[in-house]
Amino acid sequence: MHILGFTILSIFTALLFLLSPASAGASHVVINEIKVGGEKATDEFIELYNPTDAEVNLAGWRL
């Protein structure tokens, strides 16, 4: 299960950087946590964290 989780994390990380707008490169938003394989679809999530005081517009971001 650890290999599957790492693989999914790697894919989501790559997608976040490849599919996010070019302006997102200036932000400091990071993937803080990913939970997969829950019993219900609502148990799965991706948590983003902005360690700065600046607001980040996530409009147009996709996974």
C-alpha positions as protocol buffer text, in pm:
chain_id: "A"
residue {
  index: 1
  type: MET
  ca { x: 0 y: 0 z: 0 }
}
residue {
  index: 2
  type: HIS
  ca { x: 291 y: 238 z: 66 }
}
residue {
  index: 3
  type: ILE
  ca { x: 413 y: 206 z: -293 }
}
residue {
  index: 4
  type: LEU
  ca { x: 63 y: 279 z: -425 }
}
residue {
  index: 5
  type: GLY
  ca { x: 34 y: 585 z: -202 }
}
residue {
  index: 6
  type: PHE
  ca { x: 375 y: 713 z: -311 }
}
residue {
  index: 7
  type: THR
  ca { x: 287 y: 658 z: -676 }
}
residue {
  index: 8
  type: ILE
  ca { x: -39 y: 849 z: -640 }
}
residue {
  index: 9
  type: LEU
  ca { x: 139 y: 1129 z: -453 }
}
residue {
  index: 10
  type: SER
  ca { x: 397 y: 1153 z: -731 }
}
residue {
  index: 11
  type: ILE
  ca { x: 130 y: 1169 z: -999 }
}
residue {
  index: 12
  type: PHE
  ca { x: -71 y: 1437 z: -819 }
}
residue {
  index: 13
  type: THR
  ca { x: 242 y: 1643 z: -755 }
}
residue {
  index: 14
  type: ALA
  ca { x: 341 y: 1628 z: -1121 }
}
residue {
  index: 15
  type: LEU
  ca { x: -12 y: 1715 z: -1233 }
}
residue {
  index: 16
  type: LEU
  ca { x: -33 y: 2008 z: -995 }
}
residue {
  index: 17
  type: PHE
  ca { x: 278 y: 2165 z: -1139 }
}
residue {
  index: 18
  type: LEU
  ca { x: 207 y: 2075 z: -1502 }
}
residue {
  index: 19
  type: LEU
  ca { x: -157 y: 2178 z: -1512 }
}
residue {
  index: 20
  type: SER
  ca { x: -157 y: 2485 z: -1290 }
}
residue {
  index: 21
  type: PRO
  ca { x: -143 y: 2830 z: -1452 }
}
residue {
  index: 22
  type: ALA
  ca { x: 195 y: 2989 z: -1522 }
}
residue {
  index: 23
  type: SER
  ca { x: 123 y: 3261 z: -1266 }
}
residue {
  index: 24
  type: ALA
  ca { x: 110 y: 2994 z: -996 }
}
residue {
  index: 25
  type: GLY
  ca { x: 488 y: 2961 z: -1017 }
}
residue {
  index: 26
  type: ALA
  ca { x: 516 y: 3286 z: -824 }
}
residue {
  index: 27
  type: SER
  ca { x: 311 y: 3152 z: -533 }
}
residue {
  index: 28
  type: HIS
  ca { x: 431 y: 2931 z: -253 }
}
residue {
  index: 29
  type: VAL
  ca { x: 139 y: 2691 z: -242 }
}
residue {
  index: 30
  type: VAL
  ca { x: 247 y: 2337 z: -159 }
}
residue {
  index: 31
  type: ILE
  ca { x: 72 y: 2004 z: -131 }
}
residue {
  index: 32
  type: ASN
  ca { x: 55 y: 1953 z: 243 }
}
residue {
  index: 33
  type: GLU
  ca { x: -134 y: 1626 z: 264 }
}
residue {
  index: 34
  type: ILE
  ca { x: -299 y: 1367 z: 41 }
}
residue {
  index: 35
  type: LYS
  ca { x: -537 y: 1101 z: 166 }
}
residue {
  index: 36
  type: VAL
  ca { x: -642 y: 821 z: -68 }
}
residue {
  index: 37
  type: GLY
  ca { x: -812 y: 488 z: -28 }
}
residue {
  index: 38
  type: GLY
  ca { x: -1076 y: 589 z: 223 }
}
residue {
  index: 39
  type: GLU
  ca { x: -1394 y: 391 z: 267 }
}
residue {
  index: 40
  type: LYS
  ca { x: -1603 y: 669 z: 107 }
}
residue {
  index: 41
  type: ALA
  ca { x: -1522 y: 911 z: -173 }
}
residue {
  index: 42
  type: THR
  ca { x: -1550 y: 1196 z: 78 }
}
residue {
  index: 43
  type: ASP
  ca { x: -1266 y: 1039 z: 280 }
}
residue {
  index: 44
  type: GLU
  ca { x: -1016 y: 1124 z: 4 }
}
residue {
  index: 45
  type: PHE
  ca { x: -867 y: 1471 z: -26 }
}
residue {
  index: 46
  type: ILE
  ca { x: -570 y: 1685 z: -123 }
}
residue {
  index: 47
  type: GLU
  ca { x: -475 y: 1962 z: 119 }
}
residue {
  index: 48
  type: LEU
  ca { x: -293 y: 2268 z: -14 }
}
residue {
  index: 49
  type: TYR
  ca { x: -97 y: 2498 z: 217 }
}
residue {
  index: 50
  type: ASN
  ca { x: 11 y: 2857 z: 163 }
}
residue {
  index: 51
  type: PRO
  ca { x: 290 y: 2939 z: 412 }
}
residue {
  index: 52
  type: THR
  ca { x: 285 y: 3310 z: 321 }
}
residue {
  index: 53
  type: ASP
  ca { x: 57 y: 3594 z: 430 }
}
residue {
  index: 54
  type: ALA
  ca { x: -34 y: 3667 z: 66 }
}
residue {
  index: 55
  type: GLU
  ca { x: -361 y: 3545 z: -82 }
}
residue {
  index: 56
  type: VAL
  ca { x: -330 y: 3302 z: -373 }
}
residue {
  index: 57
  type: ASN
  ca { x: -599 y: 3287 z: -639 }
}
residue {
  index: 58
  type: LEU
  ca { x: -659 y: 2920 z: -722 }
}
residue {
  index: 59
  type: ALA
  ca { x: -892 y: 2998 z: -1013 }
}
residue {
  index: 60
  type: GLY
  ca { x: -793 y: 2786 z: -1310 }
}
residue {
  index: 61
  type: TRP
  ca { x: -597 y: 2532 z: -1106 }
}
residue {
  index: 62
  type: ARG
  ca { x: -678 y: 2170 z: -1186 }
}
residue {
  index: 63
  type: LEU
  ca { x: -573 y: 1822 z: -1093 }
}
